[in-house]
Amino acid sequence: MDFRLTEDQEALRRGMRDLLTARFDASVLHRTAAGTGAATDAGTRTDAGTRTRVDADAGPGDAASGGGGLLRGSGPGGAAALDRALWRELGAAGVFSLRIPEDSGGAGLGLPEAVLLFEEAGAALLPGPLAASHLAAGLVPGAADGTAIVTAVDLVERGPVEHLDSAETVLVLGDTVGTTAPEALAAEPVRSLDPLSPLHRVRQPPDAGGGPLGAGGRPEPLEADPAVLRRRAALLTAAQQLGSAGRTLALAVGHARRREQFGQPIGAFQAVKHLCAEMLVRSETARSMVYAAAVTEDYGDIRAAKLLADDAAVQNARDCLQVHGGMGFTWEAEVHLHVKRAWLRAGQWVTAVTAEEELATVL
């Protein structure tokens, strides 16, 4: 059996990488992170929480970070709103419609191809509710082509909702699947470790009778299996973690080759070699599991993939910090952003505790 990627899969991955290099490279990432506290030029309104609206026709050049970023403007506490022009560009590239059948306007591909795209997004630290919008494609109007931003709330894990201020629709996963308007949620902003991922926490379960979801108090139902959506969301999040782990490995190795101490590159020192070698092992172990889970879509495989990818992302980012030394902790360095995003993603969809318990049950 040949486990190598096909030529089409390699081309797909290169296309996503080229798009991100052109529109969201490391320099744009830094400017975007630095601009999240800038004042917004968009109007705001207060419902159950406070939302910041961004002009749908605003282009990337209007970004508060100086242009070219995915976040622009800011909401309460410096929470930035997503740049809709770039989000639509992601939609046009097929990031969200990838798994929709060809006769319905999609690419007709599968989870393995989606994982490759999300791995590249994770390496670039591309912000936004990517997994939720991808899963909503074909279910929520506008999600497939990126004209609508969809975020999600999981009533089982009860984690925070990301980018609520930028979304038109919230995918609600409980015993069933439904959608609701963001302003219908009784949500309040909470502090986020990741400056590129504004968060809200839902105070009242949105599927509770008499809740703040319009006259009916319940989400609009969708024909979808919540268990399947949760599994796929966990896998796509694991793919982003895998991409981040690979990126911090590359950053550590690159720095170890360039930085010199005592007349030689620090990569010549055994302790640094060991750190980089351990990072490689974590990345490749997680990669094998994430790719396998994308093929099998097995319940246990996805739990194992999320567990290994979370560990690789968090531990690799921490080891990358150690390789960089004191400069790794500075705001100008990219490394600290990977640490914060890895911590955030590790708490989404399937946490380590949940994965370990469920894997133990399966075993």
N, C-alpha and C positions, 0 to 999 in steps of 0.2 A: 504494500500500500504506500502511495506517495503522499507524504504529509506536507510537502512544500506548497506555497501559495501558487495559484495559477497566474498566467501572464495578465489576465484580466483583473485579478485581485491586486496584483502588484501595481498595475496601471491606476486602479481606483485609489489605492493608498497614496501613490505619487501625486495624483490629481488633488487630493485633499491637502496633502503637505504643501503643494505649490500654492493653493488658494490661501492657506494660512500664512505662508511665508510672505505672500504679497499683501495680505490684508491685516494680519495680526501677528507680526513677528515679535521678537524679544523687545525691541525698542518701543513698539506700540504698547506692549504689555506694561512696560514701566511707566509710560506716559498715562496710560489708562488708570493704573493703580494710584499714581500721584494725583490724578484729576478727580478721584471719587469724592473728594470733599469740596469740590468747586460748587459755586452757587448755580442753581438751575435757571434756565430761561423759560421753562415750561410751567403751565398752570398746575395747581394742586387742588385736591378736594379731600375732605375727611368724611369717611363713612364709618364702618366698624373699626377700620384702621385708617391710615392716611396713605393715599396713593398719589404717585407722581405720573402725570401723563406726558408723553413725548410726541411731538409732531410726527405723524406717520410719514411725511414727505421729507423729513430731515435727512440729510446726507451725512456720510462719514466725516466730511470736512467740518461739520458743526459740533463735533465731539468736544466736550469740555476739556478733555485731556490734550487737545491740540490737533485733533484730526486723526482718522484712521483707526480709532479704537472701537470696541464693541459696546462700551458704556459711554453714555453722555448725560450731561446734566446731573442733578442729584436730588434726592428726596430728603426726608427728615433724617437727621444724623449723618448726612453725607452719602446716603444710599443712592447709588447711581442707577439710571435707567438704561435699558438696552438700546443700542443703536439699531433701529429697524431696517435701515438700508442694508447693513451687513447681514442682518438676520434673513432678509429676503434673498440676499445673495447666496446664503447657505441653502435656502429653500430651492433656489434655481439650480444649484449644483446637485440637488437630489439627496441632501443629507437627511431630510425628514421623510421623503417619499420613497426611499430606497427599497423598502420591502413591499410597497404597494404593487399589485399585479400590473403588468404592462398594459392590459386592456382597460385599466382604470387610470392610466396616466402616470404610473410609477415605473421603476426600473425592474421590478420583478425579481429582485435579489433576496438574499436571506440574512439571517443573523450573523454568520461568519463575515460577510461583507460589511455589515453595520458595525461590528466590533472593530474592524480595521479603521473605519472612519473615526470612531469614538476614541480609539487609541491615539490617533493623531491629534484630535481635539484636546485630549488630556495632556499630551506632551506640550502643547502650546498654551495650556491653562486657559482655553477659550471659556469665557464665562457664559452663564445662561442656563435655563432649564432645558438642556438639550435632550435628555432622556425622555422627559415628559412630552415635549413637542414631537419627538420622533414616534413615541407610542400613540400619540393622539392623531397622527396622520391617517387619514381615511375614516376617522371617527368624528373629528371636530373640523368644521369648515375653516379653511385658511391655514391649518396647521401644516399641511403637506408642502405648500409653496412658500411658507415662511411669512405670509401676510398676517398671520395671527400667532401670537406667542402664547403658549400653553404651559402652565406650571401644574404641579400636582400636590395633593395632600393625601397621605396614607393614614387612615384611621386605625390601622393595626399597630404600626410602629410609632405613630404620633410624633413624628419628627417635624422640624420646622419647615415652612414653605419658602422656597427660594424665589426671588425676583417677582414677588406678588405685585409690586408697584408697576411692573412693565407688562403684565399679562392681561389679555382680554378674557381668558377662560381658565378655570381651575378644574383639573381632572380629579375627581373625588373617588378614592378607592376604599371601599368598605367591604361589606358582604356582597355588594354589587358595585357596578361602575356607573358614575354619573358625572355631570358637569354642572358648574355653577359660575356665576359672575364673581370676580375677586372681591367686589365691594359687599357681597352677601356674606362673606366670612367674618365672623367675630374674631378678628386677628389683630395682634399688636406687634410692632416692630421689636426685634430683639437684637442685641449686639452680636455681630458676626466676627469670628476670628479672621475670616477671609475678606479683605476690603473689596473684592470683586463679586461677592455673593451676599447681597442684602437678604436678610431673613425675617420672616414673620412667624409667630406662633399662634395657632388657632386656640382661642379660649373656650369655645363651645363646639362639640362635635357637629359638623355641618349636616349630618344625616339624622340628628335628633329631632323628634317631632316638636313643632313649635319653634324651631331654630330660625336664625335670621336669613333664610334663603327664600325670599319672596313670599308670595301668598301661601304656597304649599308647604314651605319649610323644609323641602327636600330637593336634592339635586335632580336635574333632568336625566332620566335613565339612558344608558347606552347599552347596545348589544355587545358586550365584551366580558371576558372572564377575568375577574380581578386577580386571581392567583397567577394566571399567565402573564398579565401586565406587570405584576410585582417581580416575577422571576426575570422577565426581560429587562426591567428597569435596573435590577440588581446587577445583571450581566453587563449592561451598557455602562453602568457606573464603575464596575470592576475594570472595564476596558479603559476608561479614563484614568483610573488609578495606575493601570499598567503603563499607559503612555507617560504619565508623570514619573514613574519609577525609572523608565528608560531615559527620560530627559535628565533627571538628576544624576544618573550614572554617567551620561555623556558630559555633563557639566563638571563632575568630580574628576573624571579622567583628563578632560581638557585642562583643568586648572593644575592637576598634578604634573602634567607635562610642561606647562609654561612657568609655573612658580618655582623659583630656585632658592635654596638655602644651603649654606656651606659649600657653594660652588657647584651644586648639581641640582637637577629637578627633584622636587619632593617626592615624585613618583618613584624615585630610586630607593626610597626608604621602605623597609619591610612593612612597617605598621600601615603606611598608606597603601601599599600594594594589597595587604590583607583586606583593608576596608573596601577598596574597589572590587576585589575579587568576590567578596561577600555580597556586594551590591549586584554584581552580575548574576550570581547564583539566584538571588531572590527574584530578579527580573525575569530570568529565563524559566524558572520554576513556575512563576505566576503566569507567564505567557503560555506555557504548555497547557495549564489548567483552564485559562480563559478561552483559548482557541478550542480546546476540547469541549468545553461547556457550550460554546456557540454552535457546535456541530450536533451534540446530543440533546441539548436543552433539557438535560436531566436535572431534577430538583436538587439532588445531592451535589452534582457537579457544579452547579451554579453557586451553591453555598460555599463549596470549597474554593471556587474561583474568586469569589468576593473576599473571602478570608485571606487568601494568599496575596491577592492584589492589594488589599488594604495594608497588609503587613509590608509588602514591598515598597509601596508608595511612602508610607510613614517612615520606615527604617532607612530607606535609601535617602530620603530628604534629610534625615538627621545625620546620617554618615556623610552626606555631601556637605552639610554645614561644618562638620568636623574637618573635612579635607580643606575647606576654604579658610578655616580658622576664624579669627575675629571679623574679617571682612564679610563673611557669610551672613552675619547678623545685621548688616547694614541695610537700610531701606533700598539702596541702589542695586543691591544684589538680587538676582532672580530667585535664589534658593529659598528665602524665607516665604515667598509666595507659594512655593510647592509644599512646604511644610504645612501651611495654613489650609490650603485646598485639600491636602491629603487627610488632615484631621477632619475637615468638614465632610468629605465624601465617605470617610469611614463610619460616620454616624448616619448615613442615608440608606434607606431601603432595607439593608440587612446589616446589622451591627455584628461585631465579633462575637459578643455573648450569644446573640440569637443564632448565628451560624454554627457556633460550637455546640450549642444545645441540640439543634436540629440535626447536625451531622452525627452526633452521638446517638440520637434516637434512631436515625437511619441505619447506623452500624449495628 
